Structure formats: C-alpha cells, structure tokens
Amino acid sequence: MYATHTRDKFYLLRLQIIIILSLCSFVGLQGQNLNYDNLWDYDEQNVHYGFLIGIHSSDYRIKYNDDFVSPRMDSLHSIAPGKHFGFKLGFVVDFYVFQYLSFRITPTVAFYEYDLTYRYVDGQDDLLEFKDATMLEIPLLFKYKSARRGNSNMYLIAGPNFQFEAAGRGDGVRTRQKLELKNFNTTLDIGMGFDVFYELFKFTPEIRYSFGFRNLLPNTSNDFDAALSKLTTHNVTAFITFEGGPTYLKRRKGKY
C-alpha cells in the first residue's frame, strides 16, 4: 500500500514537470518571432475578457491531534490522503491598474475528487473515504508582468480564492455518517505564466498552486475525524487562457 501510494506521487510530480517544460518550450518558440508585434495596443485597454481551461491534481493536507496517540486509537496506524485529477472551466475579467500590474477576477467551476485511506494494525482492511465535489470558485488575483519582449512576456500571479461547494456526492447521508466537512473554503493561489500575443488573441499557459488555509473539519466530531485536528486542501493546476482581440481591429470593423 505504501509503495503504491509513493509511486502515484512520483507519477503525478513527473506529469506536472512535463507539462511545465512543454509549455515553456512552446512559449520560447513563439517568442522567437520578433519581426513585428501582435496586439501592439493590447495593454492600452482598461478591461480584457477571456476564458480559461485547467487540469489539476488535488489532495488533502491533514494534521493529527493528541487523541491519535491515545489508547482508544491504538488500532489506527495512519490516515493517508490520496491525489486525484480534475478540471476547471471559467471566465476571465482583467482590469488595468498600471503598466505592469492588473487585477483579475476569474469565476470558475471546478470538479474535485479527494480521498482519505484509513490504515489499521489489527488485521482490519484499509478503509477508503471518498469525496467528490463541484465547486464555484472566485479567485481575486493580482498579475505582475515583465516588460514585453516581442510577442511574449512572463508574469507572476497571486491572491485569495473563495470556494463554495455547489454539489457533491460527499454531501449525502452516507458521508455525513462518516467524514463531514464544511462546504466553504478559502485558499491562497500563487502562480506564474507566459503571455503569448497572436494577431487576434492572447494565449496564456500558467501553472498555479493553491494552498488551503481554512480548516474544513466541523465543530462536531465522529470516529472518522476524531484523530484529526486540521484538514486543508492543496492543488496544482495547469491553465490555458484565451483573452480578447486587438482594439484597432474592433475600431476598424466599426467604421465599415
């Protein structure tokens, strides 16, 4: 069981590294086209609109309490969170602040899967507690950009993300009898990416880390959270974003 779980972690890490390197290589090839600047007036606009698609891996982060080492928990060896893949779909509204800084609101629908494996030492079978959830996320992000070189620039992005559970099988009677969690979460999102300017739109690959800092354990307790003092979420997402066209073409279209 432990070896399998470790192999899964290395597989996910390797996949994330491959995605990052592939996106960076793609952006590097695009940045070599410096004959002319696409969307030369893009940063003069006050507001940009677009949409995003993301693939993420997610898991729980747990902290044991003092009861975990008490005699009544002596049959419980450990609680192991598992990693799962999911995806996100959302819209982008980007507001100009100054030349190298913008403020972004990206309402997103995200599909998550989580699990906890309870391992015992007295011959009992491992017990898997599974939860999937559809979340409405509202990240409020500041994007700090480098100077543009030809048709690309690099950026850093960070801000809070407010998450509301819209639906999930984890809310059913079966889960309430086991592990019950709060349906509102708050995370800190930190990431980096590259803007690549094409003639009619801007394409952006991005890697973003999301660190949950709200304890999702409820005030009430049962056998499935009795050994835990804290449970938070963590996920890594690879996004691709498409944003707005050039204003000079919009003005030209309006004249004819």
C-alpha positions as CSV (number, residue, x, y, z in Angstrom):
1,M,0.0,0.0,0.0
2,Y,2.7,2.5,0.9
3,A,4.8,1.7,-2.2
4,T,1.8,2.2,-4.5
5,H,1.0,5.5,-2.9
6,T,4.6,6.7,-3.3
7,R,4.7,5.6,-6.9
8,D,1.5,7.6,-7.6
9,K,3.0,10.7,-6.0
10,F,6.1,10.4,-8.2
11,Y,3.9,9.9,-11.3
12,L,1.9,13.0,-10.6
13,L,5.0,15.1,-10.0
14,R,6.6,13.8,-13.2
15,L,3.5,14.6,-15.2
16,Q,3.4,18.2,-13.7
17,I,7.1,18.7,-14.6
18,I,6.5,17.5,-18.2
19,I,3.5,19.9,-18.6
20,I,5.6,22.9,-17.3
21,L,8.5,22.1,-19.6
22,S,6.3,21.6,-22.6
23,L,4.5,24.9,-22.0
24,C,7.8,26.8,-21.5
25,S,9.2,25.3,-24.7
26,F,6.1,26.3,-26.7
27,V,6.3,29.8,-25.4
28,G,10.0,30.0,-26.2
29,L,9.4,29.1,-29.8
30,Q,6.6,31.7,-30.1
31,G,8.8,34.4,-28.6
32,Q,11.3,34.0,-31.4
33,N,9.0,35.6,-33.8
34,L,10.1,39.3,-33.3
35,N,9.5,40.6,-36.8
36,Y,6.5,42.6,-35.7
37,D,4.4,43.0,-32.5
38,N,1.0,41.4,-32.5
39,L,-1.7,43.2,-30.5
40,W,0.5,46.3,-30.2
41,D,-2.2,48.3,-28.3
42,Y,-3.3,45.4,-26.0
43,D,-2.0,47.0,-22.8
44,E,-3.7,50.3,-23.5
45,Q,-7.2,48.7,-22.9
46,N,-8.7,49.1,-19.4
47,V,-10.6,45.8,-19.4
48,H,-9.9,42.5,-21.1
49,Y,-12.2,39.4,-21.3
50,G,-11.5,35.8,-21.9
51,F,-11.9,32.2,-20.8
52,L,-9.8,29.5,-19.2
53,I,-9.4,25.7,-19.0
54,G,-7.4,23.9,-16.4
55,I,-6.4,20.4,-15.3
56,H,-5.4,20.0,-11.7
57,S,-4.2,17.4,-9.2
58,S,-5.6,17.8,-5.6
59,D,-5.3,16.3,-2.2
60,Y,-6.0,16.9,1.5
61,R,-3.4,18.1,4.0
62,I,-4.0,16.7,7.5
63,K,-2.7,17.3,11.0
64,Y,-3.2,14.7,13.7
65,N,-4.4,15.7,17.2
66,D,-3.3,14.3,20.6
67,D,-6.1,11.7,20.5
68,F,-4.3,9.9,17.7
69,V,-1.7,8.5,20.1
70,S,-4.3,7.7,22.8
71,P,-5.1,4.1,23.7
72,R,-8.6,4.3,22.1
73,M,-6.9,5.0,18.7
74,D,-4.3,2.2,19.0
75,S,-5.8,0.2,16.2
76,L,-5.4,3.1,13.7
77,H,-2.0,3.1,12.1
78,S,-2.3,6.2,9.9
79,I,-4.6,8.3,7.6
80,A,-3.2,8.8,4.1
81,P,-4.6,11.4,1.7
82,G,-4.7,10.4,-2.0
83,K,-4.2,12.6,-5.1
84,H,-6.8,12.9,-7.9
85,F,-7.1,14.7,-11.1
86,G,-9.9,17.1,-12.1
87,F,-10.6,20.0,-14.4
88,K,-11.8,23.6,-14.3
89,L,-13.7,25.9,-16.6
90,G,-14.0,29.7,-16.1
91,F,-14.1,33.2,-17.4
92,V,-11.5,36.0,-17.1
93,V,-12.1,39.7,-16.4
94,D,-8.8,41.6,-16.3
95,F,-8.6,45.2,-15.1
96,Y,-5.7,47.5,-15.9
97,V,-4.0,49.0,-12.8
98,F,-0.8,50.3,-14.3
99,Q,1.7,49.3,-17.0
100,Y,2.9,46.1,-15.3
101,L,0.1,45.3,-12.9
102,S,-3.5,44.2,-13.5
103,F,-6.3,42.9,-11.3
104,R,-8.1,39.7,-12.4
105,I,-11.4,38.1,-11.4
106,T,-11.8,34.6,-12.8
107,P,-15.2,32.9,-11.8
108,T,-14.6,29.2,-12.2
109,V,-16.4,25.9,-12.0
110,A,-14.1,23.2,-10.7
111,F,-14.6,19.5,-10.4
112,Y,-12.7,17.8,-7.5
113,E,-12.1,14.4,-6.1
114,Y,-10.5,13.7,-2.7
115,D,-10.0,10.6,-0.5
116,L,-8.6,9.5,2.8
117,T,-7.3,6.0,3.4
118,Y,-7.6,4.7,7.0
119,R,-4.9,2.1,7.7
120,Y,-5.2,-0.3,10.7
121,V,-2.8,-2.5,12.6
122,D,-5.1,-5.2,13.9
123,G,-5.7,-7.0,10.6
124,Q,-8.7,-4.9,9.5
125,D,-8.9,-4.0,5.9
126,D,-8.0,-0.4,4.8
127,L,-11.0,1.9,4.7
128,L,-11.3,4.4,1.9
129,E,-13.3,7.6,2.5
130,F,-14.0,9.2,-0.9
131,K,-15.5,12.7,-1.7
132,D,-16.1,14.4,-4.9
133,A,-17.4,18.0,-5.2
134,T,-18.3,20.6,-7.7
135,M,-17.0,24.0,-6.5
136,L,-17.8,27.5,-7.6
137,E,-14.5,29.4,-7.2
138,I,-14.0,33.2,-7.2
139,P,-10.2,34.0,-7.3
140,L,-9.3,37.7,-6.9
141,L,-5.8,37.9,-8.3
142,F,-3.1,40.5,-8.9
143,K,-1.0,39.8,-12.0
144,Y,2.5,41.4,-12.2
145,K,4.0,41.3,-15.7
146,S,7.5,41.7,-17.0
147,A,8.3,44.0,-19.9
148,R,7.1,42.7,-23.2
149,R,9.7,41.2,-25.5
150,G,8.4,40.9,-29.0
151,N,5.2,38.8,-28.7
152,S,5.6,37.4,-25.2
153,N,6.1,38.3,-21.6
154,M,6.4,36.5,-18.2
155,Y,4.2,37.2,-15.2
156,L,3.6,36.2,-11.5
157,I,0.1,36.0,-10.1
158,A,-1.3,35.7,-6.6
159,G,-4.4,36.3,-4.5
160,P,-7.2,34.8,-2.4
161,N,-9.6,32.3,-3.8
162,F,-13.1,31.8,-2.3
163,Q,-14.7,28.4,-3.0
164,F,-18.3,27.4,-2.5
165,E,-19.5,23.8,-2.8
166,A,-22.3,23.7,-5.4
167,A,-22.8,19.9,-5.4
168,G,-21.1,16.7,-4.4
169,R,-21.8,13.1,-3.5
170,G,-19.9,13.8,-0.3
171,D,-22.9,15.7,1.0
172,G,-25.1,12.6,1.0
173,V,-26.3,10.6,4.0
174,R,-23.5,8.1,3.6
175,T,-20.8,10.7,4.0
176,R,-22.5,12.5,6.8
177,Q,-22.3,9.3,8.8
178,K,-18.5,9.3,8.1
179,L,-16.4,12.3,7.3
180,E,-18.3,15.6,7.3
181,L,-16.6,18.7,6.0
182,K,-17.5,22.4,5.7
183,N,-18.8,23.4,2.3
184,F,-16.9,26.8,2.1
185,N,-13.2,27.0,1.6
186,T,-10.6,29.8,1.3
187,T,-7.2,29.3,-0.4
188,L,-4.1,31.4,-1.3
189,D,-3.3,31.0,-5.0
190,I,0.2,31.6,-6.3
191,G,1.4,31.0,-9.9
192,M,3.4,32.0,-12.9
193,G,2.9,32.0,-16.6
194,F,3.6,33.5,-20.0
195,D,1.5,35.7,-22.3
196,V,1.9,34.9,-26.0
197,F,0.4,37.5,-28.3
198,Y,-1.1,36.3,-31.6
199,E,-2.7,38.5,-34.2
200,L,-6.3,38.1,-33.0
201,F,-6.0,36.9,-29.4
202,K,-3.6,36.4,-26.4
203,F,-2.8,32.8,-25.4
204,T,-1.5,32.1,-21.9
205,P,-0.2,28.9,-20.3
206,E,0.0,29.1,-16.5
207,I,0.9,26.9,-13.5
208,R,-0.8,27.8,-10.2
209,Y,-0.5,26.4,-6.7
210,S,-3.5,26.7,-4.4
211,F,-2.9,26.4,-0.6
212,G,-6.0,26.0,1.6
213,F,-5.7,27.8,4.9
214,R,-9.3,27.2,6.2
215,N,-9.8,24.2,8.5
216,L,-12.6,22.2,6.8
217,L,-13.3,20.0,9.9
218,P,-16.6,20.8,11.5
219,N,-17.1,21.6,15.2
220,T,-18.8,18.3,15.7
221,S,-16.7,15.1,15.6
222,N,-17.1,11.4,14.8
223,D,-14.9,8.3,14.5
224,F,-13.6,9.5,11.1
225,D,-12.2,12.8,12.2
226,A,-11.5,12.0,15.9
227,A,-7.8,11.7,15.2
228,L,-7.5,14.9,13.2
229,S,-7.1,18.5,14.4
230,K,-6.9,20.1,10.9
231,L,-7.7,19.3,7.3
232,T,-7.0,21.6,4.4
233,T,-6.8,21.3,0.6
234,H,-3.9,21.6,-1.8
235,N,-3.9,21.5,-5.5
236,V,-1.7,22.3,-8.5
237,T,-3.4,23.5,-11.8
238,A,-2.1,23.8,-15.3
239,F,-4.2,26.5,-17.1
240,I,-4.5,27.7,-20.6
241,T,-6.2,31.1,-21.1
242,F,-7.5,32.9,-24.2
243,E,-8.2,36.6,-24.0
244,G,-9.5,39.5,-26.0
245,G,-8.7,40.7,-29.6
246,P,-7.0,43.9,-30.7
247,T,-8.8,47.1,-30.3
248,Y,-7.5,48.6,-33.6
249,L,-9.4,45.8,-35.5
250,K,-12.5,46.5,-33.5
251,R,-12.4,50.2,-34.3
252,R,-11.7,49.4,-38.0
253,K,-14.7,47.0,-38.1
254,G,-16.9,49.7,-36.6
255,K,-16.1,52.0,-39.5
256,Y,-17.4,49.7,-42.2
